[in-house]
Amino acid sequence: MDKLVIGVWQGHCAEGDLAANIARTEKVIDEAGEAGCDFVCLPETFLSGYGTVEAVQAGAMGLDDERLAALAERAAERDVATLVGISERRGDAIFNTQVVLDGGGVAGHYSKTMLTGGDANTMKFGLDDELPVFDARGVRFGIIICHDSSFPEVAATMAWKGARIIFSPHYNSIPREAMDEHRIAVRSNHVGLAAHYGVVVARSNVVGVKDGGKRLGYGDSAIFSPLGAPLAEAGLFTEKLVTADVAGWLGRHRWRRRAELRPAIIDQWAGAARAFLENPGSEG
């Protein structure tokens, strides 16, 4: 593969204004197409917003929604595989889902696995344990959403399934006093996932000031190489699309094969995991 350009977009979400967020997504797709992107990733639940349960419910849509179909057609016209967050209505439940728009339709979707307390108790998102990987533009990729990045097992499973790129959309709304600590920890999570599993990690986040300045969406979107080094960064509190050609990284630094682990080590790992699950307060 000679070239594969991925983009991550960072910017403001119009809370509860589905039409405005769809219009903004159209512009991002256009911009990504002009920049020569093969992929572009927008933030978590970007179409509905995440500020209130009312916004999530009002903006919820099924995967067969005609508005998603129209976005998919636009992505096909610009030749950009587009990943955008939605509140997905599935029967009576709503899921925190990132859709893959490619080939003129919804080519796949991933629903958030590791729900925060706010996800489960306030937003009432459904729980989904599927960890799919996808193929497009000659590369296999996975998607993790926000809190998923705190648990290496999620990305590890996708790496075991052959993913070479992990997209990581977020929707941060962090108390002002905790923002910097959160930013450092989350950035370290992404660097660690990239370096440990030998994959490209591409994070997309929102920016904005909420609750009269008490809560912040800080951005810090970036694309990391399999060495954990940033290839492109959006910075803090800016609205922009950043891109990187990752083709040269995809055939390098492949994650170690599980078959290389000696049976004794696997047995110890399994035993420690069982002990922790039986007594989470232990050190394992």
Secondary structure, DSSP 8 states (H G I E B T S, - for coil): ----EEEEEEB---TT-HHHHHHHHHHHHHHHHHTT-SEEE--TTTTT-SS-HHHHHHT-B-TT-HHHHHHHHHHHHHT-EEEEEEEEEETTEEEEEEEEEETTEEEEEEE-SS--HIIIIIS-B--------EEETTEEEEE--GGGGG-HHHHHHHHHTT-SEEEEE----EEGGGHHHHHHHHHHHHHHHHHHHT-EEEEE-BEEEEGGGTEEEEEEEEEE-TTS-EEEEEEES--EEEEEE-GGGTTSS----GGGS-HHHHHHHHHHHHHHHH-TTS--
